[in-house]
Amino acid sequence: MEVTTILYLGSCTRKAEEEARQKCLEHAVADLLAKNAHRLVLDSRDHRDVHDRRTLQRALGHRPSKTELTYEHLNSTAEPLLWISDAVGWCFGAGGHWRRKADRLVDAIIEL
């Protein structure tokens, strides 16, 4: 399977963590729409999923039915493709040898 990832980087101070996630998600949705993607699966964060849903509704605006982009929150153990993003994200964060190992899977790094 050909896999590439785009890393969206935002400030993750404890105070700004949710804001950074939503900013990254907003940009990711714009990129997915530009690629005519059909499905977005997010790792569920239980009660905090509501923040993602608000951002997704705002990002899709009046277009949800026209984009054909569906989204859902799943437990990371329920969707194998989430394993890839978790692994690449972990390797990037670990740096050094691990980051170099995952480099070939990273299509772009977007700093917000």
Helices and strands as residue ranges (DSSP letters): E 5-9, H 17-34, E 39-43, G 46-48, H 49-60, H 64-67, E 70-74, H 80-94, H 96-102, G 103-105, E 106-111
